[in-house]
C-alpha cells in the first residue's frame, strides 16, 4: 500500500513541477487490497488532483464487477472522476488453476472484452 501511495504522490509532484508537459495524471490503486482501493482513490483525487484511477482487471481473481468494488465506483461517480480499466491477467488466470496460459491465448481478443463489459455494465 505504501508503494502505491508514494507512486501517486510522485506522479502529482511531477505534474506540478512540469505543467507544460503534463496535463495531469491517473492514480494507481492497490487492487491486491480491495478494501484499500476506495480510500486511496478518494485521497488521490481530492488531495493530489488525480483525474481518476486506473484499475487492473481481475489482477487477483477478484473481478471488478463484484459488489466489493461498488463503494469505489460510487465514490468516483460522486467526485466526477474517471475510472480506467487496464487489461491484466496472471498466469493462473484460468479459474485459479495455476496453469500457465499459452501465449496464443484468446484472452486479448475475447476474454478481456468480456471482462471489461462485465465491469462496465455495473
N, C-alpha and C positions, 0 to 999 in steps of 0.2 A: 504494500500500500504506500509506503514511504517513497518508493521509486516512482510510482505513478504521480503522487503529489508533487514531487520535485520536478519531474518531467513537465508537468503543466505550468509550474512556476517559471521554469526556464524558458518555456515557449512564450509566456506572457512577457518576460523580460526581453526576449529577442524582438518581439513585435514592438514593444515600447522603445527599444533602442534604435530600431530601423523602420519607422513608419513609412518611409519612402519605398521600402522593399516589401513589406508585409502588410496586408490589409487586416489581418487578424489570424486567429488560429482555432483549431478544433481540438478540444481536450481529449486526452486518453482516459480510459476508465478501467478500473480493476475488475474485469469480468470474471476473474477467478474467485471473486468475493462478491456475490450478488447483493449482499446486504450493504456493502460499502459503495456500490455503483452510484446510487442516487445522491448520497452525501457528497461524493467528490464531484459529480456532475453539477450539482447546485453551486457548490463552492467555486468551481472553475468558471461558471457563467457569471455569477454575482460578483465575486471578488477579483477574478483575474481577467474578466472581459472576454471569455471564450465565446465563439459564435454558437457553440453547441458541443456535442460529444460524438466520438467515434466508438462504435461497439463492434467487437469481433463476433461474428455469427457463431454460435454454438461452440465456443472455444473450450468449454469443459463439459460438454454434453448436457448443458442447461440451455435449451433453445430459448431464444429471446421472446418467443410468443407465450412463454409460461407466465402465469399470474405473478410470480415473484418480481417481475420487472415492471408491473403496472405502475408502481409509485414513480419509477424513473420517467416513464413516458408521460405521466400526468404532470410531473414537475417541469419537464421540458416544454410541454404544451403551455403551462402557466407562464413560464419565462419567455415564451415565444422563441425558443432556441431550437436549432436543428439537431437531428439525430442522423448520423451517417452510419450505414451498415457496411462493415468491411468483411469481405469473404474470408473465411478461415476454416480450416479443418485440421484435425490431428491425424496421425497415422492410425489411430484407433477409432476412426470416425464411424466405421460400420458397427452400429449398435454396441459400442463399447467392447468389442471382442478382442481388441489388441492386434487384429490382423492388419498388416500393412496394406495400404491401397496401392494398386498398380498406378504407375504414372499416367496411364491412359484411361484412368477412371472417368466416368461420365459426370463426376462431381461438378466441374466447372460449367458444363453445358446444361445439366438437368437439375441436379440436387441443389446447387447453390441458388438457382432461380426459385425452386420450391421453398427453400428455407427463407429466402428474402420475402417472398409473397406471404408466407405464413405469418411472419413477424409484422409485415406492413399492414396486413389485414386487420390486425388488432387495433 
